[in-house]
Amino acid sequence: MSTFNELQAKRRSIYALGKEVNKTDEELFNLVKTSVKNSPSPFNSQSVQAVLLTGASHEKLWEMTLTALKEVSPSEEAFAATTAKVKGAFQSGYGTVLYFTDRKIVDGLKEQAPLYADNFDDWAEEAMGIGLYSVWMALAEAGIGASLQHYNPLIDEAVKEAFNIPDSWVLRGQMPFGSIEAPADEKTYLADDARFKLFQ
């Protein structure tokens, strides 16, 4: 059993993903649900929503992403490089978790607690970070690699239409995951004295 800090060190951005995952779709769905449900959120608002895509749905997401990227690509050469990245690092995985913020919840909190209204957008982003990090850690614990991507808002409307996403859900990130086919590069760190201070 890894300690929390050992598990954090194990969690890395993995770009060499494969489809050899030793969990069922139902087990993966439960992992995502449990991780997000147990993540804290302001006022217990639970504004973080998640959608798990596997199989044909996972493939469809990344084909849709390539279609959108082709429209904004500056050249054929640039799009060829983008295609290689999308197919080799994201679509090659087993599945993708989509993360959304439910604006209906966030806007409702602004009305219910106007004194804190200016803070709720920031707090929703904090909740998003904690929620998706919890899933990422759970995947790492299961020996599954992942990375976090942000093709929103480019693909927002296509995703909503393809997967019947409620209008109030705003896409915040995509997490392709799968078997780890090659390890991440060694992680480097800034000097501690540039980031941390202790006062006693």
Protein Blocks (a to p, Z undefined) as FASTA:
>chain_A
ZZfklmmmmpccdfbdcfbdcbdfklmmmmmmmmmmmpccehhlopaccdddehjlmmmm
mmmmmmmmmmmpcbfklmmmmmmmmmmmmmmmmbdcdddddfklmmmmmmmmmmlmmmmm
mmmmmmmmmmmmmmmmmmmmnopacddddfbfklmmmmmmmnopafklccfbdcdddddf
bdcdddddddfklmbccdZZ
